[in-house]
Amino acid sequence: MKKETFLSIVVLAVTPTAFATDLADPDQIQPLKSFSPPKPIAPNIAQGYMIENQFDRTDRLSYFSVANKVNEGVAPLKLSSGVYGSSFYNSLFSGFREANYYALFNVNHTKANRYKDGQGNKVNFGYERFNQAAVLGWLPNDRTEFRLTFIHDDLDEDKQPEHQMDPVSTERYVVRLNGRLGQEDLSNTLSTELTYRHVKRHADNYTLRSVAGNNVYVLLHREIFDAAVKYDVDWRNFHNQIGVSYQHDDQDGDRYLHTAARDILNGYRFGNVHIDRYRVFDNLHYTFNDQHKLGLGLTYEYNSADVRKFNSNLPNPMMPGTQFANIQTLWKTYFGRNSTDGKIKQNALSAELKYEFTPTELQHYALSLGHLERVGDNMERFNSLASIVVRPNGTTMNQQPASAIVDNPWLKPEEHNRIKFDFDLKNEFYKGYLNSILDNGWNVGGSLVYDDVKNLIIFDRTRGQSGTVDRSGGIITRNVDAKLIVANLYANYNFLQNWAVGAKAFYNYGKNDTDNRPLYQIRPFELNANLDYRNYFQYGSYNLGAAVRYVAKQNKGDFDRTSGLGIDNREAAKQFTVVDLYAGLNFQDKYAVRLGVNNLFNRQYAEFISGDHVLALTPNVVNAPGRTFWLSLHASF
């Protein structure tokens, strides 16, 4: 099999699904703010990986390094070991590829420890992570392929200084089986996929910190099963892809009060939620000639949810005769609605039209018009916890109204009406960053998305808005109309044979039209620039580089809890500039050294986009690391 295909398999093996459609894919629309553990470390990036830090979003994995030649590709044994300030990362990779089979194995370990910010203040950051992955492939002939993927990711003692609770343990398993029958170029190909995902998490407020109040913990358990089949076929100038998929999602979340005498179950964060999702999709592409291509995609989704513990009562032994409010009571308290059976059914239809213009091999333009509908996820529709007690006479007592989080299960699907424009240009000399036939190779490109959204799902606080009956200031989810603009621009220039400079700019805009206020967690304007030098010596190659990251002040945000959610913080909205220096040595593509210093001038700064490992809707400001020296060693045998 071709090397390019093999490496792409490595990437697909760890994505949530390899069955994303080219057009009209609702999964390309993400929630305004997502909360989840960090993604598993893919085998193809494991050897060059660095410490993941949700409080520092500088993209250092994209920096150029001659060590990449050692880390990339497949070899019987690859080793990587690095020290990043006071934290450590180690990885072992083994891969084999023959005519009819291939195998990948990776084990990596991270020990992240607390650090000092730019003012020398200690930040109680840290976690320990153990990740294993295996990919086995078999190709009995050129028309058939089977691939089995296994991933285990164990994340322990993940400290959350921005929040009141810490995930003491998060464990994930992913097992996936892919099959292909037909041509590898998808000209006449049937593809299948089966995936099983298992997640367990224990979070509490007392194991990794001291607490003056009650000791509380939450146990989360989730199992997801996916099955999908698609068929690709070429006919004259047409290429068509048609497919169906099914997903079954079970999620439980129980909250306990931890006491010396016993643990008391006092709420269901997820009340035994069962979701069945059915999709059918079709993508049709027509190629007029080498310059013009037109595509049309359609996706229909039927989503059926069943909250099986919505009406389950929990006795309150702390106050005999009373009960903790069940999910039905919470829905009634905050939204004024009852459910007869805890079941909710929704439909979503997405369509997208895309035109691609390629006047030459050096120019590419694309314009797409889409209507994409996204059904809210479990965190937006079925996450509910509140300190409400039900008295024997049926009346309720809300003990901590401002700390409640009650999702609206009747949220309407988001409707994104958007226009997207992409372009990429380069001259005939440019073959890649620091890779040109002659000295002066350049490449520019970018994208612009304008999105007019109906029924955008947001977190908010109750103030008697439409669809709510509560005014206590607790957190809910609701639909609003909004506008989003996302613009990205990049430019790369190779010069003087050994030099290159690259730049990326990001602009985002988001407005809640319903309430006439800014949306929360909108990324501020950002500009990244790199200057790199690469040369060769008797035993290999080396590189030197510098990076500058500028983040502008974010003037528009959701800063006020009395009028919005209040998740944004003005202390984290300040502008900052960070400078990094880095270098690398490569010895005959067998051994390599990377080293550098992050935040060279020891600036104190905090990311406007807050941490996302846990559902922290009132986060504390956590500063990024100050000046940090790092060194990593790499070998391929």
Long-range contacts (C-beta under 8 A, 24 or more apart in sequence): 1-97, 1-99, 1-102, 1-139, 1-184, 3-73, 5-184, 6-74, 6-97, 6-102, 7-44, 7-72, 7-73, 9-102, 9-135, 9-137, 9-147, 10-42, 10-43, 10-44, 10-104, 10-135, 11-42, 11-44, 12-178, 13-42, 13-43, 13-104, 13-133, 13-135, 13-147, 13-149, 13-151, 13-176, 14-39, 14-40, 14-41, 14-42, 14-43, 14-133, 14-149, 14-151, 14-174, 17-193, 17-195, 17-226, 17-228, 18-176, 18-178, 18-193, 19-191, 19-193, 19-228, 19-230, 19-243, 19-245, 21-241, 21-243, 21-281, 21-283, 21-297, 21-299, 22-241, 22-283, 22-285, 22-295, 22-297, 23-283, 23-295, 23-296, 23-297, 23-352, 23-353, 23-354, 23-368, 23-370, 24-281, 24-283, 24-297, 24-298, 24-299, 24-350, 24-351, 24-352, 24-370, 24-372, 25-281, 25-297, 25-299, 25-350, 25-372, 26-299, 26-301, 26-348, 26-350, 26-372, 26-373, 26-374, 26-375, 28-372, 29-372, 29-374, 29-414, 29-416, 31-376, 31-377, 31-379, 31-380, 31-457, 32-456, 32-457, 32-458, 32-510, 32-519, 32-520, 32-521, 33-459, 33-520, 33-521, 33-567, 33-612, 34-379, 34-612, 35-379, 35-612, 35-613, 35-614, 35-615, 35-616, 36-612, 36-613, 37-153, 37-155, 37-158, 37-167, 37-170, 37-172, 37-201, 37-613, 38-155, 38-613, 40-131, 40-133, 40-151, 40-153, 40-172, 40-174, 41-106, 41-108, 41-131, 41-133, 41-153, 42-133, 43-93, 43-95, 43-104, 43-105, 43-106, 43-133, 43-135, 44-72, 46-80, 46-91, 46-93, 46-106, 46-108, 46-131, 46-133, 47-71, 47-72, 47-78, 47-80, 47-91, 47-93, 47-634, 48-80, 48-634, 49-80, 49-89, 49-91, 49-108, 50-82, 50-84, 50-89, 50-630, 50-632, 51-84, 51-87, 51-89, 51-110, 51-112, 52-110, 52-112, 53-112, 53-125, 53-624, 53-625, 54-611, 54-612, 54-613, 55-123, 55-125, 55-162, 55-606, 55-607, 55-611, 55-622, 55-623, 55-624, 56-607, 56-624, 56-625, 57-607, 57-609, 58-547, 58-549, 58-578, 58-580, 58-598, 58-624, 59-528, 60-547, 60-580, 60-582, 60-598, 63-530, 63-545, 63-547, 63-580, 63-582, 64-433, 64-434, 64-500, 64-530, 64-532, 64-534, 64-543, 64-545, 65-543, 65-545, 65-582, 65-584, 65-592, 65-594, 66-534, 66-540, 66-541, 66-542, 66-543, 66-584, 66-585, 66-586, 66-592, 67-584, 67-585, 67-586, 67-592, 67-593, 67-594, 67-632, 67-634, 69-541, 69-586, 69-589, 69-592, 70-586, 70-589, 70-590, 70-591, 70-592, 70-634, 70-635, 70-636, 71-592, 71-634, 71-636, 73-636, 74-102, 74-104, 75-636, 75-637, 76-637, 77-636, 77-637, 78-634, 78-635, 78-636, 78-637, 79-633, 79-634, 79-635, 79-637, 80-632, 80-633, 80-634, 80-635, 81-632, 81-633, 82-594, 82-630, 82-631, 82-632, 82-633, 83-630, 83-631, 83-632, 84-628, 84-630, 84-632, 85-113, 85-115, 85-625, 85-628, 85-629, 85-630, 86-113, 86-114, 86-115, 87-111, 87-112, 87-113, 87-115, 89-632, 99-139, 100-138, 100-139, 100-140, 101-136, 101-137, 101-138, 101-139, 102-135, 102-136, 102-137, 103-134, 103-135, 103-136, 103-137, 104-133, 104-134, 104-135, 104-136, 105-133, 105-134, 106-131, 106-132, 106-133, 106-134, 107-131, 107-132, 114-159, 115-625, 115-626, 115-628, 116-625, 116-626, 117-604, 117-623, 117-624, 117-625, 117-626, 118-599, 118-602, 118-603, 118-604, 118-605, 118-623, 118-624, 118-626, 118-627, 119-604, 119-623, 119-626, 120-626, 121-623, 123-161, 123-622, 123-623, 123-625, 124-159, 124-161, 124-209, 125-159, 125-161, 125-622, 126-157, 126-158, 126-159, 127-155, 127-156, 127-157, 127-158, 127-159, 128-155, 128-156, 128-157, 129-153, 129-154, 129-155, 129-156, 130-154, 142-184, 143-181, 143-182, 143-183, 144-180, 144-181, 145-178, 145-179, 145-180, 145-184, 146-177, 146-178, 146-179, 146-180, 147-176, 147-177, 147-178, 147-179, 148-175, 148-176, 148-177, 148-178, 149-174, 149-175, 149-176, 149-177, 149-178, 150-174, 150-175, 151-175, 157-207, 157-208, 158-613, 159-208, 159-209, 160-611, 160-613, 160-614, 160-616, 161-620, 161-622, 162-610, 162-611, 162-616, 162-619, 162-620, 162-621, 162-622, 163-611, 163-614, 163-616, 163-619, 163-620, 164-205, 165-203, 165-204, 165-205, 165-216, 165-218, 165-614, 166-203, 166-204, 166-205, 166-207, 166-208, 166-209, 166-614, 167-201, 167-202, 167-203, 167-613, 167-614, 168-202, 168-203, 168-204, 168-207, 168-208, 169-200, 169-201, 169-202, 170-199, 170-200, 170-201, 170-202, 171-199, 171-200, 171-201, 172-197, 172-198, 172-199, 172-200, 173-197, 173-198, 173-199, 174-198, 182-232, 186-232, 186-239, 186-241, 187-232, 187-233, 187-234, 187-239, 188-232, 188-233, 188-234, 189-231, 189-232, 189-233, 190-229, 190-230, 190-231, 191-229, 191-230, 191-231, 191-232, 192-228, 192-229, 193-226, 193-227, 193-228, 193-229, 194-225, 194-226, 194-227, 195-224, 195-225, 195-226, 195-227, 196-223, 196-224, 196-225, 196-226, 197-222, 197-223, 197-224, 197-225, 197-226, 198-222, 198-223, 199-223, 203-614, 204-258, 206-258, 214-257, 214-258, 215-257, 215-258, 215-259, 216-255, 216-256, 216-257, 216-258, 217-255, 217-256, 217-258, 217-263, 218-253, 218-254, 218-255, 218-256, 218-269, 219-252, 219-253, 219-254, 219-256, 220-251, 220-252, 220-253, 220-269, 220-270, 221-251, 221-252, 221-253, 222-249, 222-250, 222-251, 222-252, 223-249, 223-250, 223-251, 224-248, 224-249, 224-250, 230-281, 237-286, 237-287, 237-288, 238-284, 238-285, 238-286, 238-287, 239-284, 239-285, 239-287, 240-282, 240-283, 240-284, 240-285, 241-281, 241-282, 241-283, 241-284, 242-281, 242-282, 242-283, 243-280, 243-281, 243-282, 244-278, 244-279, 244-280, 244-281, 245-277, 245-278, 245-279, 245-281, 246-276, 246-277, 246-278, 246-279, 247-275, 247-276, 247-277, 248-274, 248-275, 248-276, 248-277, 249-273, 249-274, 249-275, 249-276, 249-277, 249-378, 250-274, 250-275, 251-378, 251-382, 253-383, 255-385, 257-318, 264-317, 264-318, 265-314, 266-314, 266-316, 266-324, 267-314, 267-324, 267-325, 267-385, 267-386, 268-309, 268-312, 268-314, 268-326, 268-327, 268-384, 269-383, 269-384, 269-385, 270-378, 270-382, 270-383, 271-307, 271-308, 271-309, 271-310, 271-312, 271-326, 271-327, 271-342, 271-382, 271-384, 272-307, 272-308, 272-309, 273-305, 273-306, 273-307, 273-308, 273-378, 273-382, 274-305, 274-306, 274-308, 275-303, 275-304, 275-305, 275-306, 275-378, 276-303, 276-304, 277-301, 277-302, 277-303, 277-304, 277-375, 278-302, 278-303, 290-358, 291-357, 291-358, 291-359, 292-355, 292-356, 292-357, 292-358, 293-355, 293-356, 293-358, 294-353, 294-354, 294-355, 294-356, 295-352, 295-353, 295-354, 295-355, 295-356, 296-351, 296-352, 296-353, 296-354, 297-350, 297-351, 297-352, 297-353, 297-354, 298-349, 298-350, 298-351, 299-349, 299-350, 299-351, 300-347, 300-348, 300-349, 300-350, 301-347, 301-348, 301-349, 301-350, 301-373, 301-375, 302-345, 302-346, 302-347, 303-345, 303-346, 303-347, 303-348, 303-375, 304-343, 304-344, 304-345, 305-343, 305-344, 305-345, 305-346, 305-381, 305-382, 305-409, 306-342, 306-343, 307-339, 307-342, 307-343, 307-344, 307-382, 307-409, 308-342, 310-339, 310-342, 311-342, 316-389, 319-389, 321-391, 321-392, 322-389, 322-390, 322-391, 322-392, 323-389, 323-390, 324-388, 324-389, 324-390, 325-386, 325-388, 325-389, 325-390, 325-396, 327-384, 329-388, 329-390, 329-396, 330-384, 330-386, 330-388, 330-404, 330-406, 331-384, 331-406, 331-409, 333-386, 333-388, 333-396, 333-398, 333-406, 333-469, 333-470, 334-404, 334-406, 334-408, 334-462, 334-468, 334-469, 334-470, 334-474, 334-476, 335-406, 335-408, 335-410, 335-467, 335-468, 335-469, 335-476, 336-468, 336-469, 337-410, 339-409, 344-381, 344-409, 344-410, 346-375, 346-413, 347-413, 348-373, 348-374, 348-375, 348-413, 349-373, 362-425, 362-426, 362-427, 362-428, 363-423, 363-424, 363-425, 364-422, 364-423, 364-424, 364-425, 365-421, 365-422, 365-423, 366-420, 366-421, 366-422, 366-423, 367-419, 367-420, 367-421, 367-422, 368-419, 368-420, 369-418, 369-419, 370-416, 370-417, 370-418, 370-419, 370-420, 371-415, 371-416, 371-417, 372-415, 372-416, 372-418, 373-413, 373-414, 373-415, 373-416, 374-413, 374-414, 374-416, 375-413, 376-411, 376-413, 376-414, 376-457, 376-477, 379-407, 379-615, 380-407, 380-411, 380-457, 380-477, 381-407, 381-408, 381-409, 381-411, 381-477, 382-407, 382-409, 383-407, 383-615, 386-474, 398-472, 401-472, 401-473, 401-474, 402-472, 402-473, 402-474, 403-474, 404-472, 404-474, 404-475, 405-474, 405-475, 405-476, 405-615, 405-617, 406-474, 406-475, 406-476, 407-476, 407-477, 408-467, 408-476, 408-477, 408-478, 411-455, 411-457, 411-477, 411-478, 411-479, 412-455, 412-479, 413-455, 414-453, 414-454, 414-455, 414-456, 414-457, 414-479, 415-453, 415-454, 415-455, 416-451, 416-452, 416-453, 417-451, 417-452, 417-453, 417-454, 418-449, 418-450, 418-451, 418-452, 419-449, 419-450, 420-447, 420-448, 420-449, 420-450, 421-447, 421-448, 421-449, 422-446, 422-447, 423-447, 429-494, 430-492, 430-494, 433-492, 433-494, 433-500, 433-502, 433-532, 434-494, 434-498, 434-500, 434-532, 434-534, 435-494, 436-494, 439-494, 439-495, 439-496, 439-497, 440-493, 440-494, 440-495, 441-493, 441-494, 442-491, 442-492, 442-493, 442-494, 443-490, 443-491, 443-492, 443-493, 444-489, 444-490, 444-491, 444-492, 445-489, 445-490, 445-491, 446-487, 446-488, 446-489, 446-490, 447-486, 447-487, 447-488, 448-485, 448-486, 448-487, 449-484, 449-485, 449-486, 449-487, 450-483, 450-484, 450-485, 451-483, 451-484, 451-485, 451-486, 452-483, 453-481, 453-482, 453-483, 453-484, 454-481, 455-479, 455-480, 455-481, 456-480, 456-481, 456-482, 456-512, 456-519, 458-482, 458-512, 458-519, 458-520, 458-565, 459-520, 459-565, 459-567, 459-617, 460-564, 460-565, 461-561, 461-564, 461-565, 461-566, 473-561, 475-565, 475-617, 480-512, 480-513, 480-514, 480-515, 481-512, 481-513, 481-514, 482-510, 482-511, 482-512, 482-513, 482-514, 482-519, 483-509, 483-510, 483-511, 483-513, 484-508, 484-509, 484-510, 484-519, 485-509, 485-510, 498-533, 498-534, 498-535, 499-531, 499-532, 499-533, 500-530, 500-531, 500-532, 500-534, 501-529, 501-530, 501-531, 501-532, 502-529, 502-530, 502-532, 503-527, 503-528, 503-529, 503-530, 504-528, 504-529, 515-564, 517-558, 517-563, 517-564, 518-556, 518-557, 518-558, 519-558, 520-557, 520-558, 520-564, 520-565, 520-567, 520-568, 521-558, 521-567, 521-568, 521-608, 521-609, 521-610, 522-554, 522-556, 522-557, 523-608, 523-609, 524-551, 524-552, 524-553, 524-554, 524-573, 524-575, 524-608, 525-551, 525-552, 526-550, 526-551, 526-552, 539-587, 539-588, 540-585, 540-586, 540-587, 540-588, 540-589, 541-585, 541-586, 542-583, 542-584, 542-585, 542-586, 543-583, 543-584, 544-582, 544-583, 545-581, 545-582, 545-583, 546-579, 546-580, 546-581, 546-582, 547-579, 547-580, 547-581, 547-582, 548-577, 548-578, 548-579, 548-580, 549-577, 549-578, 549-579, 549-580, 550-575, 550-576, 550-577, 551-575, 551-576, 551-577, 551-605, 551-608, 554-608, 557-608, 561-618, 565-617, 566-618, 567-610, 567-617, 567-618, 567-619, 568-608, 569-606, 569-610, 569-619, 569-621, 571-606, 571-621, 572-606, 572-607, 572-608, 572-610, 572-621, 573-608, 574-605, 574-606, 576-603, 576-605, 577-603, 578-603, 578-605, 589-636, 590-635, 590-636, 590-637, 591-633, 591-634, 591-635, 591-636, 592-633, 592-634, 592-635, 593-631, 593-632, 593-633, 593-634, 594-630, 594-631, 594-632, 594-634, 595-629, 595-630, 595-631, 595-632, 596-629, 596-630, 597-627, 597-628, 597-629, 597-630, 598-625, 598-627, 598-628, 598-630, 599-624, 599-625, 599-626, 599-627, 599-628, 600-627, 601-627, 602-626, 602-627
